[in-house]
Amino acid sequence: MQIPWNQIPADTLGNLLEEFVTRDGTDYGAEEVPLTTRVAQVRRQLERGEAVIWFDDATESVSVFSRRELIERGLLD
């Protein structure tokens, strides 16, 4: 289920995005990108509608996905 990013309290959203960009397997290339920059990049993707915050009922977890990925999975129109 999609969760509107702008309905999440600012502190909670910040924590969610920080956790997302620091997960294992998140690679930003050869140069180190500051945490604040990575969080801001994902936040802009949310604002533009390119990324979506998604709650998975099966795992009871929240994550960030690209809108395209969720459409390809048949979870969004």
Biopython code that builds the backbone (N, CA, C, O; Angstrom):
import numpy as np
from Bio.PDB.StructureBuilder import StructureBuilder

atoms = [
    (1, "MET", "N", (0.835, -1.153, 0.000)),
    (1, "MET", "CA", (0.000, 0.000, 0.000)),
    (1, "MET", "C", (0.897, 1.239, 0.000)),
    (1, "MET", "O", (1.866, 1.323, 0.755)),
    (2, "GLN", "N", (0.554, 2.194, -0.859)),
    (2, "GLN", "CA", (1.325, 3.424, -0.954)),
    (2, "GLN", "C", (1.002, 4.333, 0.228)),
    (2, "GLN", "O", (-0.159, 4.485, 0.609)),
    (3, "ILE", "N", (2.034, 4.930, 0.798)),
    (3, "ILE", "CA", (1.869, 5.871, 1.890)),
    (3, "ILE", "C", (2.301, 7.240, 1.380)),
    (3, "ILE", "O", (3.450, 7.404, 0.967)),
    (4, "PRO", "N", (1.415, 8.219, 1.398)),
    (4, "PRO", "CA", (1.794, 9.557, 0.927)),
    (4, "PRO", "C", (2.926, 10.133, 1.784)),
    (4, "PRO", "O", (2.784, 10.283, 2.998)),
    (5, "TRP", "N", (4.030, 10.447, 1.147)),
    (5, "TRP", "CA", (5.204, 10.930, 1.886)),
    (5, "TRP", "C", (4.900, 12.212, 2.656)),
    (5, "TRP", "O", (5.462, 12.439, 3.727)),
    (6, "ASN", "N", (4.015, 13.051, 2.116)),
    (6, "ASN", "CA", (3.748, 14.334, 2.757)),
    (6, "ASN", "C", (2.780, 14.220, 3.933)),
    (6, "ASN", "O", (2.446, 15.227, 4.558)),
    (7, "GLN", "N", (2.331, 13.010, 4.239)),
    (7, "GLN", "CA", (1.484, 12.790, 5.405)),
    (7, "GLN", "C", (2.253, 12.130, 6.549)),
    (7, "GLN", "O", (1.682, 11.816, 7.593)),
    (8, "ILE", "N", (3.547, 11.926, 6.339)),
    (8, "ILE", "CA", (4.402, 11.337, 7.367)),
    (8, "ILE", "C", (5.071, 12.478, 8.134)),
    (8, "ILE", "O", (5.600, 13.399, 7.512)),
    (9, "PRO", "N", (5.061, 12.439, 9.475)),
    (9, "PRO", "CA", (5.731, 13.492, 10.247)),
    (9, "PRO", "C", (7.188, 13.672, 9.785)),
    (9, "PRO", "O", (7.868, 12.700, 9.457)),
    (10, "ALA", "N", (7.645, 14.909, 9.766)),
    (10, "ALA", "CA", (8.968, 15.251, 9.226)),
    (10, "ALA", "C", (10.097, 14.419, 9.835)),
    (10, "ALA", "O", (10.966, 13.935, 9.108)),
    (11, "ASP", "N", (10.095, 14.247, 11.153)),
    (11, "ASP", "CA", (11.155, 13.466, 11.806)),
    (11, "ASP", "C", (11.115, 12.009, 11.366)),
    (11, "ASP", "O", (12.153, 11.400, 11.108)),
    (12, "THR", "N", (9.919, 11.462, 11.284)),
    (12, "THR", "CA", (9.758, 10.063, 10.871)),
    (12, "THR", "C", (10.207, 9.885, 9.431)),
    (12, "THR", "O", (10.906, 8.924, 9.111)),
    (13, "LEU", "N", (9.811, 10.807, 8.559)),
    (13, "LEU", "CA", (10.228, 10.734, 7.161)),
    (13, "LEU", "C", (11.737, 10.829, 7.052)),
    (13, "LEU", "O", (12.351, 10.066, 6.306)),
    (14, "GLY", "N", (12.341, 11.744, 7.776)),
    (14, "GLY", "CA", (13.801, 11.870, 7.757)),
    (14, "GLY", "C", (14.486, 10.591, 8.190)),
    (14, "GLY", "O", (15.460, 10.166, 7.569)),
    (15, "ASN", "N", (13.985, 9.968, 9.257)),
    (15, "ASN", "CA", (14.564, 8.708, 9.734)),
    (15, "ASN", "C", (14.392, 7.593, 8.710)),
    (15, "ASN", "O", (15.308, 6.803, 8.485)),
    (16, "LEU", "N", (13.219, 7.532, 8.094)),
    (16, "LEU", "CA", (12.954, 6.514, 7.079)),
    (16, "LEU", "C", (13.908, 6.667, 5.896)),
    (16, "LEU", "O", (14.492, 5.688, 5.429)),
    (17, "LEU", "N", (14.061, 7.898, 5.417)),
    (17, "LEU", "CA", (14.942, 8.122, 4.265)),
    (17, "LEU", "C", (16.395, 7.855, 4.619)),
    (17, "LEU", "O", (17.140, 7.305, 3.808)),
    (18, "GLU", "N", (16.801, 8.238, 5.816)),
    (18, "GLU", "CA", (18.183, 7.976, 6.244)),
    (18, "GLU", "C", (18.444, 6.474, 6.321)),
    (18, "GLU", "O", (19.487, 5.996, 5.873)),
    (19, "GLU", "N", (17.501, 5.741, 6.884)),
    (19, "GLU", "CA", (17.660, 4.281, 6.959)),
    (19, "GLU", "C", (17.713, 3.678, 5.555)),
    (19, "GLU", "O", (18.501, 2.768, 5.298)),
    (20, "PHE", "N", (16.889, 4.175, 4.665)),
    (20, "PHE", "CA", (16.848, 3.658, 3.300)),
    (20, "PHE", "C", (18.172, 3.877, 2.578)),
    (20, "PHE", "O", (18.690, 2.952, 1.952)),
    (21, "VAL", "N", (18.723, 5.073, 2.654)),
    (21, "VAL", "CA", (19.948, 5.356, 1.890)),
    (21, "VAL", "C", (21.200, 4.745, 2.499)),
    (21, "VAL", "O", (22.253, 4.741, 1.861)),
    (22, "THR", "N", (21.106, 4.224, 3.728)),
    (22, "THR", "CA", (22.276, 3.606, 4.360)),
    (22, "THR", "C", (22.194, 2.083, 4.392)),
    (22, "THR", "O", (23.061, 1.431, 4.973)),
    (23, "ARG", "N", (21.169, 1.512, 3.779)),
    (23, "ARG", "CA", (21.038, 0.049, 3.746)),
    (23, "ARG", "C", (22.189, -0.590, 2.993)),
    (23, "ARG", "O", (22.780, 0.010, 2.096)),
    (24, "ASP", "N", (22.493, -1.825, 3.380)),
    (24, "ASP", "CA", (23.479, -2.608, 2.627)),
    (24, "ASP", "C", (22.994, -2.751, 1.197)),
    (24, "ASP", "O", (21.805, -2.948, 0.947)),
    (25, "GLY", "N", (23.923, -2.649, 0.265)),
    (25, "GLY", "CA", (23.571, -2.800, -1.138)),
    (25, "GLY", "C", (23.242, -1.486, -1.811)),
    (25, "GLY", "O", (23.032, -1.449, -3.023)),
    (26, "THR", "N", (23.191, -0.393, -1.037)),
    (26, "THR", "CA", (22.947, 0.914, -1.637)),
    (26, "THR", "C", (24.290, 1.469, -2.072)),
    (26, "THR", "O", (25.149, 1.750, -1.236)),
    (27, "ASP", "N", (24.476, 1.629, -3.370)),
    (27, "ASP", "CA", (25.761, 2.058, -3.916)),
    (27, "ASP", "C", (25.579, 3.359, -4.680)),
    (27, "ASP", "O", (24.706, 3.473, -5.540)),
    (28, "TYR", "N", (26.402, 4.321, -4.360)),
    (28, "TYR", "CA", (26.314, 5.623, -5.012)),
    (28, "TYR", "C", (27.522, 5.894, -5.900)),
    (28, "TYR", "O", (27.786, 7.047, -6.240)),
    (29, "GLY", "N", (28.258, 4.856, -6.280)),
    (29, "GLY", "CA", (29.371, 5.032, -7.204)),
    (29, "GLY", "C", (30.707, 5.131, -6.502)),
    (29, "GLY", "O", (30.824, 4.838, -5.313)),
    (30, "ALA", "N", (31.728, 5.553, -7.260)),
    (30, "ALA", "CA", (33.096, 5.581, -6.779)),
    (30, "ALA", "C", (33.330, 6.666, -5.724)),
    (30, "ALA", "O", (34.154, 6.491, -4.825)),
    (31, "GLU", "N", (32.609, 7.782, -5.832)),
    (31, "GLU", "CA", (32.801, 8.876, -4.886)),
    (31, "GLU", "C", (31.797, 8.771, -3.738)),
    (31, "GLU", "O", (30.632, 8.422, -3.928)),
    (32, "GLU", "N", (32.288, 9.083, -2.555)),
    (32, "GLU", "CA", (31.414, 9.079, -1.379)),
    (32, "GLU", "C", (30.474, 10.280, -1.454)),
    (32, "GLU", "O", (30.913, 11.413, -1.654)),
    (33, "VAL", "N", (29.192, 10.023, -1.294)),
    (33, "VAL", "CA", (28.179, 11.078, -1.313)),
    (33, "VAL", "C", (27.710, 11.271, 0.130)),
    (33, "VAL", "O", (27.338, 10.304, 0.794)),
    (34, "PRO", "N", (27.725, 12.524, 0.619)),
    (34, "PRO", "CA", (27.305, 12.758, 2.004)),
    (34, "PRO", "C", (25.874, 12.279, 2.260)),
    (34, "PRO", "O", (25.017, 12.328, 1.377)),
    (35, "LEU", "N", (25.641, 11.820, 3.481)),
    (35, "LEU", "CA", (24.329, 11.305, 3.866)),
    (35, "LEU", "C", (23.234, 12.338, 3.603)),
    (35, "LEU", "O", (22.181, 11.991, 3.069)),
    (36, "THR", "N", (23.459, 13.576, 3.962)),
    (36, "THR", "CA", (22.435, 14.605, 3.766)),
    (36, "THR", "C", (22.092, 14.775, 2.292)),
    (36, "THR", "O", (20.940, 15.042, 1.950)),
    (37, "THR", "N", (23.076, 14.624, 1.424)),
    (37, "THR", "CA", (22.838, 14.736, -0.018)),
    (37, "THR", "C", (22.005, 13.568, -0.505)),
    (37, "THR", "O", (21.077, 13.752, -1.293)),
    (38, "ARG", "N", (22.327, 12.366, -0.044)),
    (38, "ARG", "CA", (21.576, 11.175, -0.464)),
    (38, "ARG", "C", (20.123, 11.262, -0.009)),
    (38, "ARG", "O", (19.213, 10.935, -0.771)),
    (39, "VAL", "N", (19.902, 11.700, 1.231)),
    (39, "VAL", "CA", (18.540, 11.851, 1.743)),
    (39, "VAL", "C", (17.790, 12.894, 0.918)),
    (39, "VAL", "O", (16.632, 12.683, 0.559)),
    (40, "ALA", "N", (18.438, 14.013, 0.617)),
    (40, "ALA", "CA", (17.801, 15.075, -0.164)),
    (40, "ALA", "C", (17.451, 14.589, -1.568)),
    (40, "ALA", "O", (16.409, 14.960, -2.107)),
    (41, "GLN", "N", (18.308, 13.767, -2.164)),
    (41, "GLN", "CA", (18.030, 13.232, -3.499)),
    (41, "GLN", "C", (16.770, 12.375, -3.495)),
    (41, "GLN", "O", (15.930, 12.504, -4.386)),
    (42, "VAL", "N", (16.632, 11.507, -2.507)),
    (42, "VAL", "CA", (15.456, 10.641, -2.435)),
    (42, "VAL", "C", (14.214, 11.472, -2.123)),
    (42, "VAL", "O", (13.136, 11.206, -2.656)),
    (43, "ARG", "N", (14.361, 12.462, -1.276)),
    (43, "ARG", "CA", (13.227, 13.337, -0.950)),
    (43, "ARG", "C", (12.726, 14.040, -2.218)),
    (43, "ARG", "O", (11.518, 14.136, -2.435)),
    (44, "ARG", "N", (13.639, 14.525, -3.046)),
    (44, "ARG", "CA", (13.235, 15.172, -4.306)),
    (44, "ARG", "C", (12.532, 14.183, -5.235)),
    (44, "ARG", "O", (11.587, 14.553, -5.933)),
    (45, "GLN", "N", (12.988, 12.925, -5.247)),
    (45, "GLN", "CA", (12.322, 11.906, -6.052)),
    (45, "GLN", "C", (10.895, 11.678, -5.557)),
    (45, "GLN", "O", (9.983, 11.483, -6.361)),
    (46, "LEU", "N", (10.699, 11.701, -4.248)),
    (46, "LEU", "CA", (9.353, 11.575, -3.681)),
    (46, "LEU", "C", (8.496, 12.775, -4.095)),
    (46, "LEU", "O", (7.348, 12.610, -4.507)),
    (47, "GLU", "N", (9.054, 13.965, -3.986)),
    (47, "GLU", "CA", (8.316, 15.181, -4.327)),
    (47, "GLU", "C", (7.900, 15.201, -5.801)),
    (47, "GLU", "O", (6.819, 15.685, -6.139)),
    (48, "ARG", "N", (8.763, 14.674, -6.674)),
    (48, "ARG", "CA", (8.461, 14.636, -8.112)),
    (48, "ARG", "C", (7.581, 13.454, -8.499)),
    (48, "ARG", "O", (7.133, 13.365, -9.642)),
    (49, "GLY", "N", (7.329, 12.553, -7.568)),
    (49, "GLY", "CA", (6.509, 11.382, -7.861)),
    (49, "GLY", "C", (7.273, 10.253, -8.522)),
    (49, "GLY", "O", (6.666, 9.303, -9.017)),
    (50, "GLU", "N", (8.590, 10.340, -8.540)),
    (50, "GLU", "CA", (9.425, 9.293, -9.136)),
    (50, "GLU", "C", (9.641, 8.136, -8.171)),
    (50, "GLU", "O", (9.894, 7.007, -8.591)),
    (51, "ALA", "N", (9.542, 8.421, -6.883)),
    (51, "ALA", "CA", (9.705, 7.405, -5.840)),
    (51, "ALA", "C", (8.439, 7.377, -4.993)),
    (51, "ALA", "O", (7.689, 8.351, -4.929)),
    (52, "VAL", "N", (8.222, 6.239, -4.346)),
    (52, "VAL", "CA", (7.009, 6.007, -3.561)),
    (52, "VAL", "C", (7.394, 5.317, -2.257)),
    (52, "VAL", "O", (8.256, 4.438, -2.240)),
    (53, "ILE", "N", (6.752, 5.721, -1.175)),
    (53, "ILE", "CA", (6.907, 5.003, 0.091)),
    (53, "ILE", "C", (5.825, 3.931, 0.109)),
    (53, "ILE", "O", (4.646, 4.205, -0.112)),
    (54, "TRP", "N", (6.259, 2.707, 0.378)),
    (54, "TRP", "CA", (5.377, 1.548, 0.245)),
    (54, "TRP", "C", (5.395, 0.720, 1.517)),
    (54, "TRP", "O", (6.462, 0.393, 2.037)),
    (55, "PHE", "N", (4.199, 0.377, 2.024)),
    (55, "PHE", "CA", (4.067, -0.531, 3.154)),
    (55, "PHE", "C", (3.705, -1.903, 2.618)),
    (55, "PHE", "O", (2.737, -2.056, 1.872)),
    (56, "ASP", "N", (4.492, -2.903, 3.004)),
    (56, "ASP", "CA", (4.259, -4.280, 2.582)),
    (56, "ASP", "C", (3.541, -5.016, 3.707)),
    (56, "ASP", "O", (4.109, -5.233, 4.777)),
    (57, "ASP", "N", (2.284, -5.401, 3.457)),
    (57, "ASP", "CA", (1.487, -6.100, 4.475)),
    (57, "ASP", "C", (2.123, -7.420, 4.890)),
    (57, "ASP", "O", (2.090, -7.786, 6.065)),
    (58, "ALA", "N", (2.698, -8.131, 3.934)),
    (58, "ALA", "CA", (3.238, -9.465, 4.219)),
    (58, "ALA", "C", (4.416, -9.403, 5.191)),
    (58, "ALA", "O", (4.524, -10.229, 6.097)),
    (59, "THR", "N", (5.295, -8.422, 4.998)),
    (59, "THR", "CA", (6.485, -8.322, 5.847)),
    (59, "THR", "C", (6.326, -7.260, 6.937)),
    (59, "THR", "O", (7.184, -7.119, 7.809)),
    (60, "GLU", "N", (5.215, -6.515, 6.877)),
    (60, "GLU", "CA", (4.966, -5.416, 7.804)),
    (60, "GLU", "C", (6.153, -4.455, 7.854)),
    (60, "GLU", "O", (6.597, -4.039, 8.924)),
    (61, "SER", "N", (6.653, -4.117, 6.667)),
    (61, "SER", "CA", (7.794, -3.211, 6.570)),
    (61, "SER", "C", (7.484, -2.074, 5.606)),
    (61, "SER", "O", (6.602, -2.174, 4.753)),
    (62, "VAL", "N", (8.230, -1.002, 5.766)),
    (62, "VAL", "CA", (8.080, 0.179, 4.926)),
    (62, "VAL", "C", (9.378, 0.384, 4.173)),
    (62, "VAL", "O", (10.463, 0.232, 4.736)),
    (63, "SER", "N", (9.267, 0.731, 2.892)),
    (63, "SER", "CA", (10.454, 0.985, 2.093)),
    (63, "SER", "C", (10.147, 2.028, 1.038)),
    (63, "SER", "O", (9.008, 2.468, 0.882)),
    (64, "VAL", "N", (11.181, 2.411, 0.323)),
    (64, "VAL", "CA", (11.060, 3.357, -0.776)),
    (64, "VAL", "C", (11.347, 2.608, -2.067)),
    (64, "VAL", "O", (12.335, 1.880, -2.169)),
    (65, "PHE", "N", (10.479, 2.791, -3.047)),
    (65, "PHE", "CA", (10.642, 2.150, -4.344)),
    (65, "PHE", "C", (10.488, 3.198, -5.435)),
    (65, "PHE", "O", (9.862, 4.239, -5.234)),
    (66, "SER", "N", (11.062, 2.909, -6.578)),
    (66, "SER", "CA", (10.777, 3.775, -7.723)),
    (66, "SER", "C", (9.351, 3.475, -8.170)),
    (66, "SER", "O", (8.894, 2.334, -8.106)),
    (67, "ARG", "N", (8.669, 4.498, -8.615)),
    (67, "ARG", "CA", (7.295, 4.320, -9.114)),
    (67, "ARG", "C", (7.305, 3.293, -10.249)),
    (67, "ARG", "O", (6.416, 2.446, -10.334)),
    (68, "ARG", "N", (8.305, 3.373, -11.109)),
    (68, "ARG", "CA", (8.409, 2.453, -12.249)),
    (68, "ARG", "C", (8.458, 1.008, -11.790)),
    (68, "ARG", "O", (7.798, 0.145, -12.369)),
    (69, "GLU", "N", (9.247, 0.738, -10.742)),
    (69, "GLU", "CA", (9.353, -0.640, -10.251)),
    (69, "GLU", "C", (8.013, -1.163, -9.761)),
    (69, "GLU", "O", (7.660, -2.310, -10.036)),
    (70, "LEU", "N", (7.266, -0.343, -9.042)),
    (70, "LEU", "CA", (5.967, -0.781, -8.541)),
    (70, "LEU", "C", (4.955, -0.972, -9.673)),
    (70, "LEU", "O", (4.107, -1.862, -9.606)),
    (71, "ILE", "N", (5.045, -0.148, -10.695)),
    (71, "ILE", "CA", (4.171, -0.320, -11.869)),
    (71, "ILE", "C", (4.513, -1.629, -12.575)),
    (71, "ILE", "O", (3.614, -2.377, -12.962)),
    (72, "GLU", "N", (5.803, -1.910, -12.746)),
    (72, "GLU", "CA", (6.226, -3.154, -13.400)),
    (72, "GLU", "C", (5.780, -4.380, -12.619)),
    (72, "GLU", "O", (5.494, -5.421, -13.212)),
    (73, "ARG", "N", (5.718, -4.271, -11.297)),
    (73, "ARG", "CA", (5.266, -5.370, -10.445)),
    (73, "ARG", "C", (3.730, -5.488, -10.433)),
    (73, "ARG", "O", (3.175, -6.440, -9.883)),
    (74, "GLY", "N", (3.069, -4.520, -11.038)),
    (74, "GLY", "CA", (1.605, -4.522, -11.072)),
    (74, "GLY", "C", (0.981, -4.024, -9.780)),
    (74, "GLY", "O", (-0.194, -4.285, -9.524)),
    (75, "LEU", "N", (1.752, -3.306, -8.956)),
    (75, "LEU", "CA", (1.235, -2.825, -7.679)),
    (75, "LEU", "C", (0.664, -1.416, -7.787)),
    (75, "LEU", "O", (-0.128, -1.005, -6.938)),
    (76, "LEU", "N", (1.050, -0.677, -8.810)),
    (76, "LEU", "CA", (0.526, 0.667, -9.076)),
    (76, "LEU", "C", (0.087, 0.763, -10.517)),
    (76, "LEU", "O", (0.550, 0.018, -11.381)),
    (77, "ASP", "N", (-0.813, 1.691, -10.762)),
    (77, "ASP", "CA", (-1.250, 1.957, -12.144)),
    (77, "ASP", "C", (-0.364, 3.011, -12.772)),
    (77, "ASP", "O", (-0.565, 3.376, -13.931)),
]
sb = StructureBuilder()
sb.init_structure("model")
sb.init_model(0)
sb.init_chain("A")
sb.init_seg("    ")
for serial, (resi, resn, name, xyz) in enumerate(atoms, 1):
    if name == "N":
        sb.init_residue(resn, " ", resi, " ")
    sb.init_atom(name, np.array(xyz, "f"), 0.0, 1.0, " ", f" {name:<3s}", serial, name[0])
structure = sb.get_structure()
